[in-house]
């Protein structure tokens, strides 16, 4: 287009394809998640396995070893994709948006997608753990990976803090089992006394 007064050309506005958050339906966002342009290496699964974004190439931590920085990059990319889709499926909430922004992805440990919040931001976790938000996030992760994924939020942002959470849970479970066995023995002893 030419300006009549000075003969200069005005640049034409550029049109871009819609961003994932502008998709018209959740089905469109699923396709975008699996075929997003330029995902980090390893983020689209391995070959034609059909694993989607959370396929076998994503960092897993079933061995207890910390993941490398490239793996952390893959997780950050996946978490950004999840954040884009939450408000496609749910009405906007400022508290949820703040919590999603403050959250740091840590690791995919077996079927647990583990994210963390700093001690300062941890009160925001209530927004992520509400039933609707948690189910939506797990649904997005499961849809992308085509497998069961449990969404886990911890206080802390490092793999070491996740390992400490797992150790504490294992100790607590062992204590509960020991108490249960002891109660069973006491109950058995009481039964014997009642029979006498």
C-alpha positions as CSV (number, residue, x, y, z in Angstrom):
1,X,0.0,0.0,0.0
2,X,1.4,3.4,-0.9
3,X,0.9,6.6,1.0
4,X,-0.4,9.3,-1.4
5,X,1.3,12.2,0.3
6,X,5.0,11.0,0.3
7,X,5.0,7.9,-1.8
8,X,6.3,5.7,1.1
9,X,5.2,2.1,1.4
10,X,3.6,0.9,4.6
11,X,4.5,-2.6,5.8
12,X,1.7,-5.1,5.5
13,X,0.6,-6.7,8.7
14,X,2.0,-10.3,9.1
15,X,-0.4,-13.1,9.8
16,X,0.7,-16.0,12.0
17,X,-0.9,-19.4,12.6
18,X,-2.8,-19.5,15.9
19,X,-0.8,-20.1,19.0
20,X,-1.7,-23.2,21.0
21,X,-3.7,-21.1,23.6
22,X,-5.8,-19.9,20.7
23,X,-6.8,-23.3,19.5
24,X,-10.5,-23.7,19.1
25,X,-10.8,-27.0,20.9
26,X,-8.8,-29.3,23.2
27,X,-8.4,-31.8,20.3
28,X,-6.5,-29.1,18.3
29,X,-4.2,-28.5,21.3
30,X,-3.5,-32.3,21.5
31,X,-2.3,-32.3,17.9
32,X,-0.2,-29.2,18.5
33,X,1.4,-30.7,21.6
34,X,2.6,-33.7,19.7
35,X,3.7,-31.8,16.6
36,X,4.9,-28.5,18.1
37,X,7.6,-26.9,16.0
38,X,11.1,-27.1,17.1
39,X,10.7,-29.0,20.4
40,X,13.9,-29.7,22.3
41,X,15.7,-32.9,21.3
42,X,14.0,-35.9,22.8
43,X,10.8,-34.1,23.5
44,X,8.7,-35.8,20.8
45,X,9.3,-39.4,21.7
46,X,11.4,-41.9,19.9
47,X,10.7,-42.5,16.3
48,X,7.3,-43.8,15.5
49,X,6.6,-45.3,18.9
50,X,3.5,-43.1,19.4
51,X,4.6,-42.0,22.8
52,X,4.0,-38.3,22.1
53,X,5.8,-35.6,24.1
54,X,6.4,-37.7,27.2
55,X,7.8,-40.7,25.4
56,X,10.8,-42.8,26.3
57,X,13.3,-40.0,25.5
58,X,12.2,-37.8,28.3
59,X,14.3,-37.8,31.4
60,X,13.2,-40.5,33.9
61,X,14.7,-40.9,37.3
62,X,13.9,-44.4,38.5
63,X,17.6,-45.0,39.3
64,X,18.0,-42.2,41.8
65,X,20.5,-40.3,39.7
66,X,20.0,-36.6,39.0
67,X,19.0,-35.8,35.5
68,X,21.3,-33.7,33.3
69,X,20.6,-30.1,32.2
70,X,19.3,-31.1,28.7
71,X,16.8,-33.3,30.4
72,X,15.7,-30.4,32.6
73,X,15.3,-28.4,29.4
74,X,12.9,-31.1,28.0
75,X,10.9,-31.0,31.2
76,X,10.7,-27.2,31.2
77,X,9.5,-27.4,27.6
78,X,6.8,-29.9,28.6
79,X,5.8,-27.8,31.6
80,X,5.4,-24.7,29.3
81,X,3.1,-26.7,27.0
82,X,1.0,-27.9,30.0
83,X,0.7,-24.3,31.2
84,X,-0.5,-23.2,27.8
85,X,-3.3,-25.8,27.9
86,X,-4.6,-25.5,31.4
87,X,-6.7,-22.4,30.6
88,X,-8.0,-23.9,27.4
89,X,-9.8,-26.5,29.6
90,X,-10.4,-24.4,32.7
91,X,-11.7,-20.8,33.4
92,X,-8.9,-18.4,34.1
93,X,-7.8,-18.0,37.7
94,X,-5.1,-15.6,38.9
95,X,-4.1,-17.9,41.7
96,X,-3.7,-20.9,39.4
97,X,-1.8,-18.7,36.9
98,X,0.6,-17.5,39.6
99,X,1.2,-21.1,40.8
100,X,1.8,-22.4,37.3
101,X,4.3,-19.6,36.7
102,X,6.2,-20.2,39.9
103,X,6.4,-24.0,39.5
104,X,9.7,-25.6,38.5
105,X,9.6,-29.0,36.8
106,X,12.0,-31.4,38.5
107,X,11.8,-34.9,37.0
108,X,9.6,-37.6,35.5
109,X,10.2,-40.4,38.0
110,X,8.5,-43.6,36.8
111,X,4.9,-42.4,36.4
112,X,5.3,-39.3,38.6
113,X,5.7,-35.9,36.9
114,X,7.3,-34.0,39.8
115,X,7.3,-30.3,40.0
116,X,8.3,-28.1,42.9
117,X,7.8,-24.7,44.4
118,X,10.2,-22.7,46.6
119,X,9.5,-22.5,50.3
120,X,8.3,-18.9,49.7
121,X,5.9,-19.9,46.9
122,X,4.8,-23.3,48.3
123,X,1.5,-21.9,49.7
124,X,0.5,-21.5,46.0
125,X,0.5,-25.3,45.7
126,X,-3.1,-25.4,47.0
127,X,-4.1,-23.8,43.6
128,X,-2.4,-26.7,41.7
129,X,-3.7,-29.4,44.0
130,X,-7.4,-28.5,43.8
131,X,-9.3,-31.4,42.2
132,X,-10.2,-29.6,38.9
133,X,-6.7,-28.2,38.3
134,X,-4.8,-31.4,39.3
135,X,-7.2,-33.5,37.1
136,X,-6.7,-31.1,34.2
137,X,-2.9,-31.2,34.5
138,X,-2.8,-35.0,34.8
139,X,-5.2,-35.3,31.8
140,X,-2.9,-33.1,29.7
141,X,0.1,-35.1,30.7
142,X,-1.7,-38.4,30.1
143,X,-3.1,-37.4,26.8
144,X,0.4,-36.3,25.6
145,X,2.2,-39.4,26.9
146,X,-0.6,-42.0,26.3
147,X,0.2,-43.5,29.7
148,X,-0.8,-43.0,33.3
149,X,1.0,-39.9,34.8
150,X,0.6,-38.8,38.4
151,X,1.1,-35.1,39.0
152,X,3.3,-34.5,42.1
153,X,4.0,-31.1,43.8
154,X,6.7,-30.8,46.4
155,X,8.2,-28.1,48.5
156,X,11.6,-27.6,46.9
157,X,12.9,-27.3,43.3
158,X,15.8,-29.7,43.1
159,X,16.1,-33.4,42.4
160,X,17.8,-33.9,45.8
161,X,14.7,-32.4,47.5
162,X,12.5,-34.9,45.6
163,X,14.8,-37.8,46.8
164,X,14.4,-36.6,50.4
165,X,10.6,-36.5,50.0
166,X,10.7,-40.1,48.7
167,X,13.0,-41.2,51.7
168,X,10.7,-39.6,54.2
169,X,7.7,-41.3,52.7
170,X,9.4,-44.7,52.7
171,X,10.4,-44.2,56.4
172,X,6.8,-43.2,57.2
173,X,5.4,-46.2,55.4
174,X,7.8,-48.5,57.2
175,X,6.7,-47.0,60.6
176,X,3.0,-47.5,59.7
177,X,3.7,-51.1,58.8
178,X,5.6,-51.7,62.0
179,X,2.8,-50.2,64.1
180,X,0.2,-52.2,62.2
181,X,2.2,-55.5,62.9
182,X,2.6,-54.6,66.5
183,X,-1.1,-53.9,66.9
184,X,-1.8,-57.2,65.2
185,X,0.4,-59.0,67.7
186,X,-1.3,-57.1,70.6
187,X,-4.7,-58.0,69.3
188,X,-3.7,-61.6,68.9
189,X,-2.5,-61.6,72.5
190,X,-5.8,-60.1,73.7
191,X,-7.7,-62.8,71.8
192,X,-5.7,-65.5,73.5
193,X,-6.4,-63.9,77.0
194,X,-10.1,-63.8,76.1
195,X,-10.1,-67.5,75.2
196,X,-8.6,-68.4,78.5
